[in-house]
Amino acid sequence: MRTIIEPFRIKMTEPLKITTRAQREEALEAAHHNVFLLDAEDCCIDLLTDSGTGAMSAQQWAAMMLGDESYAGSRSWKRFESAVGEITGMPNILPTHQGRAAEGILAECILKPGDIVPNNSHFDTTRANIEYRGATALNLPCAEAFDTQVAAPFKGNMDVEALSACIAEHGRDKIPFAMVTVTNNTGGGQPVSMANLRAVKDVLSEHQIPLIIDACRFAENAYFVRQREGGYADRPLMEIAQEMFSLADGATMSCKKDGLANIGGFLVCRNGEWALQFRNLGILREGFPTYGGLAGRDLEAIAVGLHEALDFDYQVYRHATVEYMVDRLTALGIPMVLPAGGHAVFLDARAMLPEMQQLSYPGIGIVNALYLAGGVRAVELGSVMFGHFDNDGVEQPSPLELVRLAFPRRVYTQSHFDYLIEVIEEVWNERAKISGHRITQQTEILRHFTCHFEPVPTAS
Ligand SMILES: Cc1ncc(COP(=O)(O)O)c(C=O)c1O
């Protein structure tokens, strides 16, 4: 059959509130034109993030009923440890309440002011945790990552030559570890090839620099490797994932993505001394090392979810959804990051609104237009999220102005996606009316979550 169906049926439903444009205008005004500040029930299709927003399976709910809530050494911890250990092969496993907690512990234990951490692209929380320690989070994506239109198979790769140059310039002592984010969320959900991971590992090994994988979407990356990289076509996703982790010295993970859970994360490593430091700080920040800020039932849901994420039919369906969206939107002439990424569609806001200056935040204009047109909540990945102020206090834009429509796992059906295409088409057809925005209130760190905007005329 040509049609790839959702490999599940629905046993429980949740109502969606259908709003009018006037209601949405009122809601957006009250949220200071920042969709993070909207009430979720005012969003008809909520694509703000794929993080923690997925639907759990019957097996996960059943496992949760077996949750052992003992403070230390629970059965649920054993199941979690065994699942994480099987996939990552790492001897030291620390559960955390989510990914950023793992990043925070890693950064606080290992980094000192002046250090440098290269990555293909740091996610915003990873960058913030590194910068909070006075270190520099350095993005070294491959050249194709900057061209949204080139259809290279592994646009999430790291620029290995730039990594070597970075080590030559700063020296090993300034680089306590390097990271690779799979898939590269910030760069469009694009995958990293095994060959690139191996090349990165080789360069780092020469200088005894540990490699940490940001593993949030490790299963989606494993699927891409199977589909796009020679020699992996017949390999089970579990084996591909194990091979990826075998190249690393540690990993941070948000189980809210490919753990198919609503909360949770972990930090794993091979180095026993690091593990000791992580465990001690983990006790202070997250709780005893066998629960790490999670209930026993959460550990159970993650143990099952990590395996379900590696189910081949699940990944076929998940990737088919993204490809369907990209194909349909491309046919309408809408510019976006190509080829399809793993968990989201990334509209190219700069190409959609070429007349608008970057510091008028074209991505925010598109995000707000999507909400007003159809109650769709997306997120800007552009100059609001990734711009920065230089040493003279002048705001510098981000290299890309993207709008991410992230797909919660196992939540929306085909007709939701068809509706979404109609909403995007309307925004595209009416793009001449989209205004720029000005920030009227912001914080120093992670400003996009809470800042206030006001619309300004397009030409400014
Ligand atoms: C690549 C990447 N790293 C880290 C994180 C942080 O994970 P969490 O939201 O669980 O703190 C995210 C979350 O979206 C992410 O996409």
The ligand as a MOL file (V3000), in Angstrom:
LIG
                    3D

  0  0  0     0  0            999 V3000
M  V30 BEGIN CTAB
M  V30 COUNTS 16 16 0 0 0
M  V30 BEGIN ATOM
M  V30 1 C 18.8740 19.2540 21.2520 0
M  V30 2 C 18.3260 19.5280 22.6130 0
M  V30 3 N 19.1510 19.4880 23.6870 0
M  V30 4 C 18.6840 19.7100 24.9270 0
M  V30 5 C 17.3580 19.9990 25.1680 0
M  V30 6 C 16.9010 20.2670 26.5830 0
M  V30 7 O 16.0690 19.2570 27.0780 0
M  V30 8 P 14.9670 19.5760 28.1960 0
M  V30 9 O 13.9180 20.4180 27.5640 0
M  V30 10 O 14.4600 18.2330 28.6200 0
M  V30 11 O 15.6290 20.2890 29.3050 0
M  V30 12 C 16.4690 20.0680 24.0890 0
M  V30 13 C 15.0510 20.3980 24.3290 0
M  V30 14 O 14.2990 20.7440 23.4400 0
M  V30 15 C 16.9660 19.8210 22.7810 0
M  V30 16 O 16.1610 19.8480 21.7100 0
M  V30 END ATOM
M  V30 BEGIN BOND
M  V30 1 1 1 2
M  V30 2 1 2 3
M  V30 3 2 2 15
M  V30 4 2 3 4
M  V30 5 1 4 5
M  V30 6 1 5 6
M  V30 7 2 5 12
M  V30 8 1 6 7
M  V30 9 1 7 8
M  V30 10 2 8 9
M  V30 11 1 8 10
M  V30 12 1 8 11
M  V30 13 1 12 13
M  V30 14 1 12 15
M  V30 15 2 13 14
M  V30 16 1 15 16
M  V30 END BOND
M  V30 END CTAB
M  END
